[in-house]
Amino acid sequence: MLSRVRWFDDDGRLLHLLLLLLGMMAADALELGYYAVTCPDAEEIVRHTMERQHYNDPSLAPAIIRMLFHDCFVRGCDASVMIVPTRTRPSSERVAIPNHTLRGFNAVDVVKRALEAACPRTVSCADALALMARDAVTLLGGRRYDVPLGRRDGTQSNPWEVDLPAPFAMIDDVLRTFSGKGFSAEEMVLLLGAHTVGGAHCASFRYRLLTNDNKQHGTLEMEESFRYDLLQTCGAADQPLDTDSVPFIDPETPFAIDN
C-alpha cells in the first residue's frame, strides 16, 4: 500500500465510503433535518467552528476524518472513541494502540461547547463528529454531502474492542476484518490504502524501508526511489512517537481531497 498507485476516479468514491461509514450499525433511523426544530442552527454552528479551527491548523481536517473512521469501526458511529478514562473507569477506546496517534479531541470539545451554548443537551457528540468530518472534507476541497442525523452517544468504550488492522497486518487478515464489517475489497482499499490527505508516522512502516524484500513482508514491492526518499525522511532507527516524523501520504497535494 506504500506505492504511488492512484485508486480514486474522483472524490465521489471517498464520499460514498464516508456515507457508508456514517450509516454503520445505526440503531435508530437517521434523517436529514433531524435538529430542524430543536437546534435549527446546529449544522451552521459546526461549520463555522470547524472553519475557524481549520484556518488555525490545516492538519486538523484530515485528523477529524481519521477519527470518524476509528470511531465508526468500533460499535458504529457513536462517539465512543471520545470517552475519557477516569479513576472509576480506567480504560476506554482512547487507550487502545491504534488510537494513540488520534488527534482532534480538543477540536470536537470546542464544537460541542458551541453547540451546548446554543442548544443545551440536544446535539449528540456522535452527530457533531459526523458533521465535523463532512465539513473537513469540504474544507479540503471535496464535495459537500448531506449527513442524516439522530445518532445516540455510546456509553460503552472498551480498548479490547478496537479491532482496526495493524499497519503490518497481512492482506488476507485485513480483508477478513473489513469483510466482517460489511466492506468489499475495493472499499477496503479506498478506506485503508488510498489516503488523499493526512500523514503517517514512520513507525507505521519503517520496517518496510530497511529492505525491499516483498517476500519477507508479504507485501508488494515498493518503488526503490520511493523507498529511498522515505528512508531519508524517517531514518532507520525507531524514534519516540512524539518525535517520530510524519510524512505526508500524498506529498504533492497533502491538504487537498483530489485524485
Secondary structure, DSSP 4 states (H G I P E B T S, - for coil): --S-----SSHHHHHHHHHHHHTTT-SS--BTTTTTTT-TTHHHHHHHHHHHHHHH-TTHHHHHHHHHHHHHTTTSSS-GGGPPP-SSS---GGGSGGGTT---HHHHHHHHHHHHHHSTTTS-HHHHHHHHHHHHHHHTTPPP----B-PPPPS---GGG--PPPTT--HHHHHHHHHHTT--HHHHIIIII--SS-B--GGGTHHHHS---HHHHTSPPPPHHHHHHHHHHH-SS---TTTS---BSSSSSTT----
